[in-house]
Every structure is written in structure tokens, then in C-alpha cells.
Amino acid sequence: MFYRPHDNSYAFHYSQSKVGEVLNMRFEPGFNRFFDALLLGDNDPRYLPQIRDQAIAQRRPIFMRYEGEPVAYGWFGRVWDEAIGSSSHLARTLLQTFLADLGEPGFAYGQRALGHRGDRMIEKYRDEIARQLSARLASDAFATRAAAFANDDIKELLWT
């Protein structure tokens, strides 16, 4: 994790274990509050620049226990599991689901960003998006057709 003062943003430099590639990503400044809060803990905000510089110089992990030790490797999965009953893989699923809404560019980006080598996962999302689109089109068609009916056109079908 790096702080970039020239654009007031944090950046992420991560070696993906799944694919063995480096992921470099800049976070929008709107995320600063989250990272600043993690760094500050209970400290006064006026100490943020000093704490941030020290954390970066020491290559301190961003997620720390209150006692000052880094969280364990499996911590993220346990926290997700406690909060929602699933492991950290949910974050990957949520990201791919969001990206799938962007169509083919989203599929391609998700495949690269999440380290999927084959097309099996992408096909799953293509199938799901196609089902959702079909259901939405059918629902819209029925709603449009129903709106065109007057009550007296279907009076004999209504229960009174």
C-alpha cells in the first residue's frame, strides 16, 4: 500500500498468488477515509501524515490487530464468514457480478483482474446475464401488454 501525495490517493501494489502477476491499482480519493481510519486507529487525525509516513516506511500491513500485530492470513475469510456466512471468495463473486453487467468488456476485465485462466467462469456469468435479460424482457413485455388492457376487456377473468 502506498500513499501518493501528488494526487492525494492510496495505491495498491499486490503480487497475485493465483496467477503470479503484479496488480498495480490506484484508489480514488474517496477511499482515503477508509485507509486513514485504519492507519489512525484511536489517534488524533492531526498525526495522520506522520503515522502514514511511518507505516509506509516500515512496510506495515494496513490491517492490524489492536495490539499492533498484523492480522493472520486467514483473517479476511473468517471475517467475511462471520458477517455474511461465506468466505472471502464472495468479494471476487461480487466484483465479477458487477463487471458482468458491463457486458463483454466487463467479462474480459474481470477475467484478467481476478486471475481466471479459462473461460468456464466467464461462461457461467454470460449464461446468468442472458437468463436475467430474458426474464427482464419477458416481464417488461407482459407489463406493457397488461397496461394496454382496460378492466372491461378482461372483466370476465377477474374475481369479484
Steps between C-alpha positions, in 0.01 A plus 500: 500500500634840406384856552535734201507861623501647147140383447400435864430132443608159620633241260525127526790286377411134534653177377208273415568150624241344268662616177841621617454846350532841661188712535556876523188694584426856607206560733280803444547766772152414632657187652745711705266513799506122525880469478558803723274349769690169485830681539385738773323256727424700815761770426423864438458580127769769518754216527387336176789619277761377750322167564448446127867574417617270778267217393619525140868521598461191721293322232239443769191304392188713473291257705633473856361362822447744784813369673710603199547158339399436139182302453548133413495393134158335535349795687316644200322173424395459863367856519299458178371167631393650834333798334314331216553127529743470210873526445701773332425344164178698521695818430623350173146388415357845571765665286444263207122541530536878484741478206269257316241777482746686275479228234797358312749767615397425860542126447848550355607741774366271773679201353833685507448677833388186682757272343267261319699312238220311328159603372287283732435780749428752225251262336321462834453877519399526133232234559376675815488843333310349204243344737457829686461692175243252367299519822513881497387516134214255565389693809509831311302347210232367736480833685467693174231263374310511831510881505325504161199304635207688641322338796185445294706303241581236759204541736394137465850387608505704821369362826258724671 
